[in-house]
Amino acid sequence: MEPAEKWAAWPGSVNGKADIVVNTRSLTAALSGVQRYVNEVCRWLGTRIEQVAPASAMQGVRGHVWEQMRLPWTVRSRLLWSPANSGPVSVKRQVVTVHDVAPLDHPEWFNPRLAFWYRMMTPVLVRRSHRIITVSQYTKRRLMEITGAPGARIVVIPNGVDGRFVPQPADDIRRVRQDLGIPSARYVLSLATVEPRKNILGQLQAWSRCVQLLPADVWLVIAGNNGARRVFSEVKLDSPPPRVHFAGFVPDDKLPALYGGAMALLYPSIYEGFGLPVLEAMATGTAVIVSESTALPEVVGTAGIQVDPRNFEAIADAIRRVVEDGTLRHELSRRALRQSRLFSWEKTSELTWEVLRRANSCSVREGPDDAVSSYS
């Protein structure tokens, strides 16, 4: 059943407005995993909720001022859902989704002002909000350790995966490969932006250790917003290893075929609150190589190869195994498809709605309602 049809008859309202408001300020930013989450869940919830965002894109200080000052006035007495890591600390009738706490765990990776703001705001927001949603058990544990919030108030609801991410037709794969200038049909894909947590340096170091041992037609394709010049200035390598292709920004509609054509997705990230690209790649039947730390093992289960993200030799060995062993690659593909079927945006949205519905039925003075069951 399509989202619009499923939720069209929802009657809940206050003076003609939905009685649950969603803070969609994050949708004024470029598409990322968090924005995809907000888009997908709001699409499924449809008319059950009212989306509220600034009239124009507001990031940085202006965005936070709007969120802390203007948004509470708009919400008034209604329940607010803030689905993108931040929300107004003055609003108690609020459910907040926290995707990760990287600014608290690794402030050195962020602009100092942004890191300071999140280190001040997050504990207060978590303590004051009626209910917290996280997308992984890892993030839930870190929130409990950092803020002291009781586990009963934190519900784990993993992300989903869109139905577009399925095994892809050969013609679509060939067309996307040509559009992106990928020089070979045999490639290992890395999908990441240039930031410390994504471990681009580790991936390139690992590739340099194994590339000469691989068949000559196998390439590493790095897809993301930044080109080769930015990558190598950031990671401080003198020159790129052989057979690395920088595909640049990849439009959203090309991602399924890009994943589906890869021999493997290389994603040894140092820190992830979930790891949505890994789930999307698995849903297309692509083998995955991921970190053995943070939230990625929850997403992958036994469907991929897990490595120490700081061990370049281990990453290189994993690449060689997947490239050289077709039987292993086929088995990982089979497991990936099976694992990915545990996740859907419909399931994520239904569980999220149950949290919002229960929170909306409680007054702010009551204790939290019974926990909603998460899924894995």
C-alpha positions as a Markdown table, in Angstrom:
| # | Residue | x | y | z |
|---|---|---|---|---|
| 1 | Met | 0.0 | 0.0 | 0.0 |
| 2 | Glu | 1.4 | 3.4 | -0.9 |
| 3 | Pro | 2.0 | 5.9 | 1.9 |
| 4 | Ala | -0.5 | 8.5 | 0.7 |
| 5 | Glu | -3.3 | 5.9 | 0.5 |
| 6 | Lys | -2.5 | 4.4 | 3.8 |
| 7 | Trp | -2.5 | 7.6 | 5.8 |
| 8 | Ala | -5.0 | 9.7 | 3.9 |
| 9 | Ala | -7.9 | 9.2 | 6.3 |
| 10 | Trp | -5.9 | 10.2 | 9.5 |
| 11 | Pro | -8.3 | 12.4 | 11.5 |
| 12 | Gly | -6.1 | 13.7 | 14.3 |
| 13 | Ser | -5.9 | 17.5 | 14.3 |
| 14 | Val | -5.9 | 20.7 | 16.4 |
| 15 | Asn | -7.9 | 23.6 | 14.9 |
| 16 | Gly | -7.6 | 22.0 | 11.4 |
| 17 | Lys | -3.9 | 21.2 | 11.8 |
| 18 | Ala | -2.2 | 17.9 | 12.4 |
| 19 | Asp | -1.5 | 17.6 | 16.2 |
| 20 | Ile | 2.0 | 16.3 | 15.6 |
| 21 | Val | 4.5 | 18.7 | 14.1 |
| 22 | Val | 7.8 | 17.6 | 12.4 |
| 23 | Asn | 10.8 | 19.8 | 12.5 |
| 24 | Thr | 12.0 | 19.5 | 8.8 |
| 25 | Arg | 14.7 | 22.2 | 8.9 |
| 26 | Ser | 17.3 | 19.5 | 8.0 |
| 27 | Leu | 15.6 | 19.1 | 4.6 |
| 28 | Thr | 16.9 | 22.5 | 3.5 |
| 29 | Ala | 20.4 | 21.0 | 3.5 |
| 30 | Ala | 22.0 | 18.7 | 0.8 |
| 31 | Leu | 20.8 | 15.1 | 0.6 |
| 32 | Ser | 22.5 | 12.8 | 3.1 |
| 33 | Gly | 21.6 | 9.8 | 5.1 |
| 34 | Val | 19.7 | 11.9 | 7.7 |
| 35 | Gln | 17.8 | 13.8 | 5.0 |
| 36 | Arg | 16.9 | 10.5 | 3.3 |
| 37 | Tyr | 15.5 | 9.3 | 6.7 |
| 38 | Val | 13.4 | 12.4 | 7.2 |
| 39 | Asn | 12.1 | 12.4 | 3.7 |
| 40 | Glu | 11.2 | 8.7 | 3.7 |
| 41 | Val | 9.5 | 8.6 | 7.1 |
| 42 | Cys | 7.6 | 11.9 | 6.4 |
| 43 | Arg | 6.4 | 10.5 | 3.1 |
| 44 | Trp | 5.0 | 7.4 | 4.8 |
| 45 | Leu | 3.4 | 9.3 | 7.6 |
| 46 | Gly | 1.7 | 11.6 | 5.1 |
| 47 | Thr | -1.2 | 13.7 | 6.5 |
| 48 | Arg | -0.7 | 12.3 | 10.0 |
| 49 | Ile | 1.9 | 15.0 | 10.6 |
| 50 | Glu | 2.5 | 18.6 | 9.7 |
| 51 | Gln | 6.0 | 19.5 | 8.4 |
| 52 | Val | 7.4 | 22.9 | 9.6 |
| 53 | Ala | 10.6 | 24.4 | 8.2 |
| 54 | Pro | 12.1 | 27.8 | 7.7 |
| 55 | Ala | 10.8 | 29.8 | 4.7 |
| 56 | Ser | 14.4 | 29.6 | 3.2 |
| 57 | Ala | 17.4 | 27.4 | 3.7 |
| 58 | Met | 18.9 | 28.0 | 7.1 |
| 59 | Gln | 22.1 | 26.3 | 8.3 |
| 60 | Gly | 24.6 | 27.2 | 10.9 |
| 61 | Val | 23.8 | 29.8 | 13.6 |
| 62 | Arg | 20.7 | 31.2 | 11.7 |
| 63 | Gly | 19.2 | 27.7 | 11.5 |
| 64 | His | 19.8 | 27.0 | 15.2 |
| 65 | Val | 18.3 | 30.4 | 16.2 |
| 66 | Trp | 15.2 | 29.6 | 14.1 |
| 67 | Glu | 15.0 | 26.1 | 15.7 |
| 68 | Gln | 15.3 | 27.3 | 19.3 |
| 69 | Met | 13.3 | 30.5 | 19.1 |
| 70 | Arg | 10.8 | 30.4 | 16.2 |
| 71 | Leu | 9.9 | 26.8 | 16.1 |
| 72 | Pro | 8.5 | 26.5 | 19.7 |
| 73 | Trp | 6.2 | 29.4 | 18.9 |
| 74 | Thr | 4.9 | 27.6 | 15.8 |
| 75 | Val | 4.4 | 24.3 | 17.6 |
| 76 | Arg | 2.7 | 25.7 | 20.7 |
| 77 | Ser | 1.0 | 22.9 | 22.6 |
| 78 | Arg | 1.3 | 20.2 | 19.9 |
| 79 | Leu | 3.8 | 17.3 | 20.0 |
| 80 | Leu | 7.0 | 18.0 | 18.1 |
| 81 | Trp | 9.1 | 15.4 | 16.4 |
| 82 | Ser | 12.7 | 16.6 | 15.7 |
| 83 | Pro | 14.1 | 13.8 | 13.4 |
| 84 | Ala | 17.6 | 15.2 | 12.7 |
| 85 | Asn | 19.8 | 15.2 | 15.9 |
| 86 | Ser | 18.7 | 18.6 | 17.2 |
| 87 | Gly | 15.6 | 20.4 | 18.4 |
| 88 | Pro | 14.4 | 23.2 | 20.7 |
| 89 | Val | 15.5 | 22.5 | 24.3 |
| 90 | Ser | 12.5 | 24.5 | 25.6 |
| 91 | Val | 9.9 | 22.0 | 24.2 |
| 92 | Lys | 9.2 | 19.1 | 26.5 |
| 93 | Arg | 6.4 | 17.6 | 24.4 |
| 94 | Gln | 9.0 | 16.4 | 21.9 |
| 95 | Val | 10.4 | 13.2 | 20.4 |
| 96 | Val | 13.9 | 13.5 | 19.1 |
| 97 | Thr | 15.7 | 11.2 | 16.7 |
| 98 | Val | 19.5 | 11.0 | 17.4 |
| 99 | His | 21.4 | 9.4 | 14.5 |
| 100 | Asp | 24.8 | 9.5 | 16.1 |
| 101 | Val | 26.8 | 11.5 | 18.7 |
| 102 | Ala | 29.9 | 12.0 | 16.7 |
| 103 | Pro | 30.3 | 15.7 | 17.7 |
| 104 | Leu | 30.4 | 14.5 | 21.3 |
| 105 | Asp | 32.6 | 11.5 | 20.8 |
| 106 | His | 35.0 | 13.2 | 18.3 |
| 107 | Pro | 34.7 | 17.0 | 18.5 |
| 108 | Glu | 38.1 | 17.3 | 16.7 |
| 109 | Trp | 36.4 | 16.2 | 13.5 |
| 110 | Phe | 34.0 | 19.2 | 13.4 |
| 111 | Asn | 34.0 | 23.0 | 13.4 |
| 112 | Pro | 34.8 | 24.0 | 17.0 |
| 113 | Arg | 31.6 | 26.1 | 17.3 |
| 114 | Leu | 29.4 | 23.3 | 16.0 |
| 115 | Ala | 31.0 | 20.7 | 18.3 |
| 116 | Phe | 30.6 | 23.1 | 21.3 |
| 117 | Trp | 27.0 | 23.6 | 20.5 |
| 118 | Tyr | 26.1 | 19.9 | 20.2 |
| 119 | Arg | 28.1 | 19.1 | 23.4 |
| 120 | Met | 26.0 | 21.7 | 25.2 |
| 121 | Met | 22.6 | 21.1 | 23.6 |
| 122 | Thr | 22.4 | 17.3 | 23.2 |
| 123 | Pro | 22.5 | 16.3 | 26.9 |
| 124 | Val | 19.9 | 18.9 | 27.8 |
| 125 | Leu | 17.7 | 17.9 | 24.8 |
| 126 | Val | 17.8 | 14.2 | 25.6 |
| 127 | Arg | 17.0 | 14.8 | 29.3 |
| 128 | Arg | 14.1 | 17.1 | 28.6 |
| 129 | Ser | 12.4 | 15.3 | 25.6 |
| 130 | His | 9.6 | 12.9 | 26.3 |
| 131 | Arg | 11.1 | 10.1 | 24.1 |
| 132 | Ile | 14.3 | 9.6 | 22.1 |
| 133 | Ile | 14.6 | 7.5 | 19.0 |
| 134 | Thr | 18.0 | 6.2 | 17.8 |
| 135 | Val | 18.8 | 4.2 | 14.7 |
| 136 | Ser | 21.1 | 1.7 | 16.3 |
| 137 | Gln | 21.9 | 0.0 | 19.6 |
| 138 | Tyr | 25.4 | 1.6 | 19.4 |
| 139 | Thr | 24.0 | 5.1 | 19.4 |
| 140 | Lys | 21.6 | 4.2 | 22.2 |
| 141 | Arg | 24.5 | 3.0 | 24.4 |
| 142 | Arg | 26.5 | 6.1 | 23.7 |
| 143 | Leu | 23.6 | 8.3 | 24.5 |
| 144 | Met | 23.1 | 6.5 | 27.8 |
| 145 | Glu | 26.8 | 6.7 | 28.7 |
| 146 | Ile | 27.1 | 10.4 | 27.8 |
| 147 | Thr | 23.8 | 11.9 | 29.0 |
| 148 | Gly | 22.8 | 9.4 | 31.8 |
| 149 | Ala | 19.4 | 9.0 | 30.1 |
| 150 | Pro | 17.6 | 5.8 | 31.2 |
| 151 | Gly | 17.4 | 3.2 | 28.5 |
| 152 | Ala | 13.6 | 2.9 | 28.9 |
| 153 | Arg | 13.2 | 6.3 | 27.3 |
| 154 | Ile | 15.3 | 5.5 | 24.2 |
| 155 | Val | 13.8 | 3.4 | 21.4 |
| 156 | Val | 15.9 | 1.8 | 18.7 |
| 157 | Ile | 14.3 | 2.0 | 15.3 |
| 158 | Pro | 16.7 | 1.2 | 12.4 |
| 159 | Asn | 16.7 | 2.9 | 9.1 |
| 160 | Gly | 15.0 | 1.3 | 6.1 |
| 161 | Val | 15.9 | 0.9 | 2.5 |
| 162 | Asp | 14.0 | 2.1 | -0.6 |
| 163 | Gly | 12.5 | -0.3 | -3.0 |
| 164 | Arg | 14.6 | 1.1 | -5.8 |
| 165 | Phe | 17.6 | -0.7 | -4.3 |
| 166 | Val | 17.3 | -4.1 | -5.9 |
| 167 | Pro | 19.6 | -6.2 | -8.2 |
| 168 | Gln | 20.0 | -4.1 | -11.3 |
| 169 | Pro | 19.6 | -4.9 | -15.0 |
| 170 | Ala | 22.9 | -5.1 | -16.9 |
| 171 | Asp | 21.9 | -2.4 | -19.3 |
| 172 | Asp | 21.3 | 0.1 | -16.5 |
| 173 | Ile | 24.6 | -0.8 | -14.9 |
| 174 | Arg | 26.5 | -0.3 | -18.2 |
| 175 | Arg | 24.7 | 3.1 | -18.9 |
| 176 | Val | 25.6 | 4.5 | -15.4 |
| 177 | Arg | 29.2 | 3.3 | -15.7 |
| 178 | Gln | 29.5 | 5.1 | -19.0 |
| 179 | Asp | 27.8 | 8.3 | -17.7 |
| 180 | Leu | 30.3 | 8.4 | -14.8 |
| 181 | Gly | 33.3 | 7.6 | -16.9 |
| 182 | Ile | 34.2 | 4.4 | -14.9 |
| 183 | Pro | 37.0 | 2.8 | -16.9 |
| 184 | Ser | 36.2 | -0.9 | -16.2 |
| 185 | Ala | 33.2 | -3.1 | -15.6 |
| 186 | Arg | 35.1 | -4.6 | -12.6 |
| 187 | Tyr | 35.3 | -2.1 | -9.8 |
| 188 | Val | 35.3 | -1.9 | -6.0 |
| 189 | Leu | 33.1 | 1.1 | -5.0 |
| 190 | Ser | 33.8 | 3.5 | -2.2 |
| 191 | Leu | 31.0 | 6.0 | -1.5 |
| 192 | Ala | 32.1 | 8.7 | 0.9 |
| 193 | Thr | 32.7 | 12.3 | 1.5 |
| 194 | Val | 36.1 | 13.6 | 2.5 |
| 195 | Glu | 35.8 | 13.7 | 6.3 |
| 196 | Pro | 37.9 | 11.9 | 8.9 |
| 197 | Arg | 35.2 | 9.4 | 10.0 |
| 198 | Lys | 34.9 | 8.0 | 6.4 |
| 199 | Asn | 38.5 | 6.8 | 6.5 |
| 200 | Ile | 39.4 | 7.7 | 2.9 |
| 201 | Leu | 43.1 | 7.7 | 3.8 |
| 202 | Gly | 42.7 | 4.1 | 5.1 |
| 203 | Gln | 41.0 | 3.0 | 2.0 |
| 204 | Leu | 43.6 | 4.5 | -0.3 |
| 205 | Gln | 46.5 | 3.1 | 1.8 |
| 206 | Ala | 44.9 | -0.3 | 1.7 |
| 207 | Trp | 44.3 | -0.1 | -2.1 |
| 208 | Ser | 47.9 | 0.9 | -2.6 |
| 209 | Arg | 49.0 | -2.3 | -0.8 |
| 210 | Cys | 46.9 | -4.7 | -2.9 |
| 211 | Val | 46.3 | -3.0 | -6.3 |
| 212 | Gln | 49.4 | -4.6 | -7.9 |
| 213 | Leu | 48.2 | -8.1 | -6.8 |
| 214 | Leu | 44.8 | -7.7 | -8.4 |
| 215 | Pro | 43.8 | -8.4 | -12.0 |
| 216 | Ala | 44.7 | -5.4 | -14.2 |
| 217 | Asp | 41.1 | -4.5 | -15.0 |
| 218 | Val | 40.0 | -4.0 | -11.4 |
| 219 | Trp | 39.6 | -0.4 | -10.3 |
| 220 | Leu | 38.7 | 1.5 | -7.1 |
| 221 | Val | 35.9 | 3.9 | -7.8 |
| 222 | Ile | 35.5 | 6.7 | -5.2 |
| 223 | Ala | 32.1 | 8.5 | -5.5 |
| 224 | Gly | 31.3 | 11.6 | -3.5 |
| 225 | Asn | 31.2 | 15.4 | -3.7 |
| 226 | Asn | 34.9 | 16.0 | -3.7 |
| 227 | Gly | 37.3 | 15.4 | -6.5 |
| 228 | Ala | 40.8 | 14.0 | -6.5 |
| 229 | Arg | 42.5 | 17.3 | -5.8 |
| 230 | Arg | 40.5 | 17.8 | -2.6 |
| 231 | Val | 41.0 | 14.2 | -1.6 |
| 232 | Phe | 44.7 | 14.2 | -1.8 |
| 233 | Ser | 45.1 | 17.5 | -0.2 |
| 234 | Glu | 43.1 | 16.3 | 2.7 |
| 235 | Val | 44.7 | 12.9 | 3.2 |
| 236 | Lys | 48.2 | 14.1 | 2.4 |
| 237 | Leu | 49.2 | 11.5 | -0.1 |
| 238 | Asp | 51.9 | 12.5 | -2.6 |
| 239 | Ser | 50.0 | 10.9 | -5.6 |
| 240 | Pro | 47.1 | 8.6 | -6.1 |
| 241 | Pro | 47.7 | 4.9 | -6.2 |
| 242 | Pro | 47.2 | 3.2 | -9.6 |
| 243 | Arg | 43.7 | 2.5 | -10.9 |
| 244 | Val | 41.7 | 4.9 | -8.8 |
| 245 | His | 38.8 | 6.7 | -10.5 |
| 246 | Phe | 37.0 | 9.7 | -8.9 |
| 247 | Ala | 33.4 | 9.7 | -10.1 |
| 248 | Gly | 32.5 | 12.9 | -8.3 |
| 249 | Phe | 28.9 | 13.6 | -7.2 |
| 250 | Val | 26.5 | 10.8 | -8.2 |
| 251 | Pro | 22.8 | 11.8 | -8.7 |
| 252 | Asp | 20.5 | 9.8 | -6.5 |
| 253 | Asp | 18.8 | 8.1 | -9.4 |
| 254 | Lys | 22.1 | 6.5 | -10.5 |
| 255 | Leu | 23.0 | 5.1 | -7.1 |
| 256 | Pro | 21.2 | 1.7 | -7.5 |
| 257 | Ala | 23.0 | 0.8 | -10.7 |
| 258 | Leu | 26.3 | 2.1 | -9.3 |
| 259 | Tyr | 26.0 | -0.1 | -6.3 |
| 260 | Gly | 24.7 | -3.0 | -8.3 |
| 261 | Gly | 27.6 | -3.0 | -10.8 |
| 262 | Ala | 30.3 | -3.1 | -8.1 |
| 263 | Met | 32.2 | -6.2 | -7.1 |
| 264 | Ala | 32.0 | -4.9 | -3.5 |
| 265 | Leu | 31.3 | -1.8 | -1.5 |
| 266 | Leu | 34.3 | -0.7 | 0.5 |
| 267 | Tyr | 33.0 | 1.1 | 3.7 |
| 268 | Pro | 35.6 | 0.8 | 6.5 |
| 269 | Ser | 34.3 | 3.9 | 8.2 |
| 270 | Ile | 35.8 | 4.8 | 11.6 |
| 271 | Tyr | 32.5 | 6.0 | 13.1 |
| 272 | Glu | 28.9 | 5.4 | 12.0 |
| 273 | Gly | 25.5 | 5.8 | 13.7 |
| 274 | Phe | 24.0 | 3.4 | 11.1 |
| 275 | Gly | 25.6 | 3.3 | 7.7 |
| 276 | Leu | 22.8 | 3.7 | 5.1 |
| 277 | Pro | 25.0 | 3.2 | 2.0 |
| 278 | Val | 25.9 | -0.2 | 3.3 |
| 279 | Leu | 22.3 | -1.3 | 3.5 |
| 280 | Glu | 21.5 | 0.2 | 0.1 |
| 281 | Ala | 24.4 | -1.7 | -1.4 |
| 282 | Met | 23.4 | -5.0 | 0.2 |
| 283 | Ala | 19.8 | -4.6 | -1.2 |
| 284 | Thr | 21.2 | -4.5 | -4.7 |
| 285 | Gly | 23.1 | -7.8 | -4.0 |
| 286 | Thr | 26.5 | -6.3 | -3.6 |
| 287 | Ala | 29.1 | -7.7 | -1.2 |
| 288 | Val | 30.2 | -5.3 | 1.5 |
| 289 | Ile | 33.5 | -4.7 | 3.4 |
| 290 | Val | 32.8 | -2.7 | 6.5 |
| 291 | Ser | 34.3 | -1.8 | 9.9 |
| 292 | Glu | 33.9 | -4.1 | 12.8 |
| 293 | Ser | 33.1 | -1.2 | 15.1 |
| 294 | Thr | 30.4 | 1.3 | 16.0 |
| 295 | Ala | 27.0 | 0.5 | 14.4 |
| 296 | Leu | 28.0 | -1.2 | 11.1 |
| 297 | Pro | 28.0 | -4.8 | 12.5 |
| 298 | Glu | 24.3 | -4.3 | 13.5 |
| 299 | Val | 23.4 | -3.4 | 9.9 |
| 300 | Val | 25.6 | -6.1 | 8.2 |
| 301 | Gly | 25.2 | -9.0 | 10.6 |
| 302 | Thr | 26.9 | -12.0 | 9.0 |
| 303 | Ala | 26.3 | -10.7 | 5.4 |
| 304 | Gly | 29.7 | -8.9 | 4.9 |
| 305 | Ile | 33.4 | -8.9 | 5.8 |
| 306 | Gln | 34.2 | -6.9 | 8.9 |
| 307 | Val | 37.6 | -5.4 | 9.4 |
| 308 | Asp | 39.6 | -3.2 | 11.7 |
| 309 | Pro | 39.2 | 0.2 | 10.0 |
| 310 | Arg | 42.7 | 1.2 | 11.1 |
| 311 | Asn | 44.4 | -1.9 | 9.9 |
| 312 | Phe | 45.3 | -1.2 | 6.2 |
| 313 | Glu | 46.6 | -4.7 | 5.7 |
| 314 | Ala | 43.3 | -6.2 | 6.9 |
| 315 | Ile | 41.4 | -4.0 | 4.5 |
| 316 | Ala | 43.7 | -4.8 | 1.6 |
| 317 | Asp | 43.3 | -8.6 | 2.4 |
| 318 | Ala | 39.5 | -8.2 | 2.4 |
| 319 | Ile | 39.6 | -6.5 | -1.0 |
| 320 | Arg | 41.7 | -9.3 | -2.4 |
| 321 | Arg | 39.5 | -12.0 | -1.1 |
| 322 | Val | 36.3 | -10.5 | -2.6 |
| 323 | Val | 37.9 | -9.7 | -5.9 |
| 324 | Glu | 39.7 | -13.0 | -6.4 |
| 325 | Asp | 37.1 | -15.4 | -4.9 |
| 326 | Gly | 33.9 | -15.5 | -7.1 |
| 327 | Thr | 32.3 | -18.2 | -4.8 |
| 328 | Leu | 32.8 | -16.0 | -1.8 |
| 329 | Arg | 31.5 | -13.0 | -3.6 |
| 330 | His | 28.4 | -14.9 | -4.7 |
| 331 | Glu | 27.8 | -16.1 | -1.1 |
| 332 | Leu | 28.2 | -12.6 | 0.3 |
| 333 | Ser | 25.7 | -11.3 | -2.3 |
| 334 | Arg | 23.2 | -14.0 | -1.3 |
| 335 | Arg | 23.6 | -13.1 | 2.4 |
| 336 | Ala | 23.4 | -9.4 | 1.7 |
| 337 | Leu | 20.0 | -9.7 | -0.1 |
| 338 | Arg | 18.6 | -11.8 | 2.8 |
| 339 | Gln | 19.9 | -9.3 | 5.4 |
| 340 | Ser | 18.6 | -6.3 | 3.6 |
| 341 | Arg | 15.1 | -7.7 | 3.6 |
| 342 | Leu | 15.0 | -7.2 | 7.4 |
| 343 | Phe | 14.8 | -3.4 | 6.8 |
| 344 | Ser | 12.1 | -1.3 | 5.2 |
| 345 | Trp | 11.0 | 2.3 | 5.4 |
| 346 | Glu | 7.4 | 1.1 | 6.0 |
| 347 | Lys | 8.5 | -0.8 | 9.1 |
| 348 | Thr | 10.6 | 2.1 | 10.3 |
| 349 | Ser | 7.7 | 4.6 | 9.7 |
| 350 | Glu | 5.1 | 2.4 | 11.5 |
| 351 | Leu | 7.3 | 2.0 | 14.6 |
| 352 | Thr | 8.1 | 5.7 | 14.5 |
| 353 | Trp | 4.4 | 6.5 | 14.3 |
| 354 | Glu | 3.7 | 4.2 | 17.3 |
| 355 | Val | 6.3 | 6.2 | 19.4 |
| 356 | Leu | 4.7 | 9.5 | 18.3 |
| 357 | Arg | 1.2 | 8.3 | 18.9 |
| 358 | Arg | 1.9 | 7.1 | 22.4 |
| 359 | Ala | 3.9 | 10.3 | 23.2 |
| 360 | Asn | 1.0 | 12.4 | 22.0 |
| 361 | Ser | -1.4 | 10.6 | 24.2 |
| 362 | Cys | 0.7 | 11.5 | 27.3 |
| 363 | Ser | 0.9 | 14.8 | 29.2 |
| 364 | Val | 4.3 | 16.2 | 29.8 |
| 365 | Arg | 3.9 | 15.5 | 33.5 |
| 366 | Glu | 3.4 | 11.8 | 33.1 |
| 367 | Gly | 6.2 | 9.3 | 32.9 |
| 368 | Pro | 7.2 | 7.8 | 29.6 |
| 369 | Asp | 4.9 | 5.2 | 28.1 |
| 370 | Asp | 5.8 | 1.6 | 27.6 |
| 371 | Ala | 8.7 | 1.1 | 25.2 |
| 372 | Val | 7.9 | 0.3 | 21.6 |
| 373 | Ser | 9.6 | -2.8 | 20.4 |
| 374 | Ser | 12.4 | -2.1 | 17.9 |
| 375 | Tyr | 13.5 | -4.5 | 15.2 |
| 376 | Ser | 16.8 | -5.8 | 14.0 |
